[in-house]
């Protein structure tokens, strides 16, 4: 399973400036075909430096969750590093 794209990324307002919560539609590609699922994730800047990414919610998916979450975190980290997240 690989992540093709994150569509309709929107940022939720939070009272903490170092924590950003997003919702989006993730486009997954697997041997079974493509699927679009709603996801929610958090990007948090740690006090000692670095960034922690958490995938909070993924709509029902017919695939093992751990590899999907790992791929999503890698994809989100790349988007954050490029400055592509709102």
LUMPAMI-601113 format. One record per residue (C-alpha): residue number from 0; residue in one letter; y, z, x. Coordinates in nm, 2 decimals. Each point is the difference from the previous one (the first is absolute). Layout:
residues N
<pt><resi>NUM</resi><resn>A</resn><yy>Y</yy><zz>Z</zz><xx>X</xx></pt>
...
end
This chain:
residues 86
<pt><resi>0</resi><resn>X</resn><yy>0.00</yy><zz>0.00</zz><xx>0.00</xx></pt>
<pt><resi>1</resi><resn>X</resn><yy>0.34</yy><zz>-0.09</zz><xx>0.13</xx></pt>
<pt><resi>2</resi><resn>X</resn><yy>0.35</yy><zz>0.05</zz><xx>-0.13</xx></pt>
<pt><resi>3</resi><resn>X</resn><yy>0.18</yy><zz>-0.33</zz><xx>-0.07</xx></pt>
<pt><resi>4</resi><resn>X</resn><yy>0.33</yy><zz>0.13</zz><xx>-0.12</xx></pt>
<pt><resi>5</resi><resn>X</resn><yy>0.20</yy><zz>0.29</zz><xx>-0.17</xx></pt>
<pt><resi>6</resi><resn>X</resn><yy>0.20</yy><zz>-0.13</zz><xx>-0.29</xx></pt>
<pt><resi>7</resi><resn>X</resn><yy>0.27</yy><zz>0.15</zz><xx>-0.21</xx></pt>
<pt><resi>8</resi><resn>X</resn><yy>0.06</yy><zz>0.29</zz><xx>0.24</xx></pt>
<pt><resi>9</resi><resn>X</resn><yy>0.24</yy><zz>0.26</zz><xx>-0.16</xx></pt>
<pt><resi>10</resi><resn>X</resn><yy>0.12</yy><zz>0.33</zz><xx>0.14</xx></pt>
<pt><resi>11</resi><resn>X</resn><yy>0.00</yy><zz>0.31</zz><xx>-0.22</xx></pt>
<pt><resi>12</resi><resn>X</resn><yy>0.28</yy><zz>0.25</zz><xx>0.04</xx></pt>
<pt><resi>13</resi><resn>X</resn><yy>-0.09</yy><zz>0.33</zz><xx>0.17</xx></pt>
<pt><resi>14</resi><resn>X</resn><yy>0.21</yy><zz>0.30</zz><xx>0.09</xx></pt>
<pt><resi>15</resi><resn>X</resn><yy>-0.13</yy><zz>0.00</zz><xx>0.36</xx></pt>
<pt><resi>16</resi><resn>X</resn><yy>0.17</yy><zz>-0.25</zz><xx>0.23</xx></pt>
<pt><resi>17</resi><resn>X</resn><yy>-0.30</yy><zz>-0.01</zz><xx>0.25</xx></pt>
<pt><resi>18</resi><resn>X</resn><yy>-0.25</yy><zz>-0.09</zz><xx>-0.27</xx></pt>
<pt><resi>19</resi><resn>X</resn><yy>-0.01</yy><zz>-0.34</zz><xx>-0.17</xx></pt>
<pt><resi>20</resi><resn>X</resn><yy>-0.23</yy><zz>-0.07</zz><xx>-0.30</xx></pt>
<pt><resi>21</resi><resn>X</resn><yy>-0.08</yy><zz>-0.36</zz><xx>-0.10</xx></pt>
<pt><resi>22</resi><resn>X</resn><yy>-0.19</yy><zz>-0.19</zz><xx>-0.26</xx></pt>
<pt><resi>23</resi><resn>X</resn><yy>-0.13</yy><zz>-0.35</zz><xx>0.04</xx></pt>
<pt><resi>24</resi><resn>X</resn><yy>-0.27</yy><zz>-0.25</zz><xx>-0.09</xx></pt>
<pt><resi>25</resi><resn>X</resn><yy>-0.24</yy><zz>-0.06</zz><xx>0.28</xx></pt>
<pt><resi>26</resi><resn>X</resn><yy>-0.18</yy><zz>-0.33</zz><xx>0.02</xx></pt>
<pt><resi>27</resi><resn>X</resn><yy>-0.35</yy><zz>0.04</zz><xx>0.14</xx></pt>
<pt><resi>28</resi><resn>X</resn><yy>-0.24</yy><zz>-0.27</zz><xx>0.12</xx></pt>
<pt><resi>29</resi><resn>X</resn><yy>-0.37</yy><zz>0.06</zz><xx>0.02</xx></pt>
<pt><resi>30</resi><resn>X</resn><yy>-0.32</yy><zz>-0.21</zz><xx>-0.01</xx></pt>
<pt><resi>31</resi><resn>X</resn><yy>0.01</yy><zz>0.05</zz><xx>-0.38</xx></pt>
<pt><resi>32</resi><resn>X</resn><yy>0.35</yy><zz>-0.16</zz><xx>-0.02</xx></pt>
<pt><resi>33</resi><resn>X</resn><yy>0.36</yy><zz>0.12</zz><xx>-0.04</xx></pt>
<pt><resi>34</resi><resn>X</resn><yy>0.11</yy><zz>0.30</zz><xx>-0.19</xx></pt>
<pt><resi>35</resi><resn>X</resn><yy>0.35</yy><zz>0.15</zz><xx>-0.07</xx></pt>
<pt><resi>36</resi><resn>X</resn><yy>0.01</yy><zz>0.38</zz><xx>-0.04</xx></pt>
<pt><resi>37</resi><resn>X</resn><yy>0.28</yy><zz>0.25</zz><xx>-0.05</xx></pt>
<pt><resi>38</resi><resn>X</resn><yy>0.05</yy><zz>0.24</zz><xx>0.29</xx></pt>
<pt><resi>39</resi><resn>X</resn><yy>0.23</yy><zz>0.29</zz><xx>0.08</xx></pt>
<pt><resi>40</resi><resn>X</resn><yy>0.06</yy><zz>0.11</zz><xx>0.36</xx></pt>
<pt><resi>41</resi><resn>X</resn><yy>0.22</yy><zz>0.24</zz><xx>0.19</xx></pt>
<pt><resi>42</resi><resn>X</resn><yy>0.17</yy><zz>-0.05</zz><xx>0.34</xx></pt>
<pt><resi>43</resi><resn>X</resn><yy>0.11</yy><zz>0.33</zz><xx>0.15</xx></pt>
<pt><resi>44</resi><resn>X</resn><yy>0.18</yy><zz>0.06</zz><xx>0.33</xx></pt>
<pt><resi>45</resi><resn>X</resn><yy>-0.14</yy><zz>0.30</zz><xx>0.18</xx></pt>
<pt><resi>46</resi><resn>X</resn><yy>0.23</yy><zz>0.26</zz><xx>0.17</xx></pt>
<pt><resi>47</resi><resn>X</resn><yy>-0.16</yy><zz>-0.05</zz><xx>0.34</xx></pt>
<pt><resi>48</resi><resn>X</resn><yy>0.03</yy><zz>-0.38</zz><xx>-0.02</xx></pt>
<pt><resi>49</resi><resn>X</resn><yy>-0.23</yy><zz>-0.26</zz><xx>-0.14</xx></pt>
<pt><resi>50</resi><resn>X</resn><yy>-0.07</yy><zz>-0.12</zz><xx>-0.35</xx></pt>
<pt><resi>51</resi><resn>X</resn><yy>-0.28</yy><zz>0.11</zz><xx>-0.24</xx></pt>
<pt><resi>52</resi><resn>X</resn><yy>-0.11</yy><zz>-0.24</zz><xx>-0.26</xx></pt>
<pt><resi>53</resi><resn>X</resn><yy>-0.20</yy><zz>0.12</zz><xx>-0.31</xx></pt>
<pt><resi>54</resi><resn>X</resn><yy>-0.15</yy><zz>-0.22</zz><xx>-0.27</xx></pt>
<pt><resi>55</resi><resn>X</resn><yy>0.04</yy><zz>0.21</zz><xx>-0.31</xx></pt>
<pt><resi>56</resi><resn>X</resn><yy>-0.15</yy><zz>-0.22</zz><xx>-0.26</xx></pt>
<pt><resi>57</resi><resn>X</resn><yy>-0.20</yy><zz>-0.33</zz><xx>-0.03</xx></pt>
<pt><resi>58</resi><resn>X</resn><yy>-0.09</yy><zz>-0.15</zz><xx>-0.34</xx></pt>
<pt><resi>59</resi><resn>X</resn><yy>-0.37</yy><zz>-0.03</zz><xx>-0.06</xx></pt>
<pt><resi>60</resi><resn>X</resn><yy>-0.16</yy><zz>-0.21</zz><xx>0.27</xx></pt>
<pt><resi>61</resi><resn>X</resn><yy>-0.36</yy><zz>-0.13</zz><xx>0.04</xx></pt>
<pt><resi>62</resi><resn>X</resn><yy>-0.01</yy><zz>0.06</zz><xx>0.37</xx></pt>
<pt><resi>63</resi><resn>X</resn><yy>-0.05</yy><zz>0.30</zz><xx>0.23</xx></pt>
<pt><resi>64</resi><resn>X</resn><yy>0.33</yy><zz>0.20</zz><xx>0.01</xx></pt>
<pt><resi>65</resi><resn>X</resn><yy>0.01</yy><zz>0.11</zz><xx>0.36</xx></pt>
<pt><resi>66</resi><resn>X</resn><yy>0.02</yy><zz>-0.35</zz><xx>0.16</xx></pt>
<pt><resi>67</resi><resn>X</resn><yy>0.26</yy><zz>-0.11</zz><xx>-0.26</xx></pt>
<pt><resi>68</resi><resn>X</resn><yy>0.22</yy><zz>0.31</zz><xx>0.07</xx></pt>
<pt><resi>69</resi><resn>X</resn><yy>-0.03</yy><zz>-0.06</zz><xx>0.38</xx></pt>
<pt><resi>70</resi><resn>X</resn><yy>0.11</yy><zz>-0.37</zz><xx>-0.04</xx></pt>
<pt><resi>71</resi><resn>X</resn><yy>0.28</yy><zz>0.10</zz><xx>-0.23</xx></pt>
<pt><resi>72</resi><resn>X</resn><yy>0.13</yy><zz>0.26</zz><xx>0.24</xx></pt>
<pt><resi>73</resi><resn>X</resn><yy>0.00</yy><zz>-0.25</zz><xx>0.28</xx></pt>
<pt><resi>74</resi><resn>X</resn><yy>0.18</yy><zz>-0.27</zz><xx>-0.21</xx></pt>
<pt><resi>75</resi><resn>X</resn><yy>0.26</yy><zz>0.25</zz><xx>-0.12</xx></pt>
<pt><resi>76</resi><resn>X</resn><yy>0.06</yy><zz>0.13</zz><xx>0.35</xx></pt>
<pt><resi>77</resi><resn>X</resn><yy>0.07</yy><zz>-0.36</zz><xx>0.12</xx></pt>
<pt><resi>78</resi><resn>X</resn><yy>0.24</yy><zz>-0.06</zz><xx>-0.29</xx></pt>
<pt><resi>79</resi><resn>X</resn><yy>0.18</yy><zz>0.33</zz><xx>0.08</xx></pt>
<pt><resi>80</resi><resn>X</resn><yy>0.02</yy><zz>-0.09</zz><xx>0.37</xx></pt>
<pt><resi>81</resi><resn>X</resn><yy>0.16</yy><zz>-0.34</zz><xx>-0.08</xx></pt>
<pt><resi>82</resi><resn>X</resn><yy>0.24</yy><zz>0.16</zz><xx>-0.25</xx></pt>
<pt><resi>83</resi><resn>X</resn><yy>-0.13</yy><zz>-0.19</zz><xx>-0.30</xx></pt>
<pt><resi>84</resi><resn>X</resn><yy>-0.03</yy><zz>0.30</zz><xx>-0.23</xx></pt>
<pt><resi>85</resi><resn>X</resn><yy>0.29</yy><zz>0.06</zz><xx>-0.24</xx></pt>
end
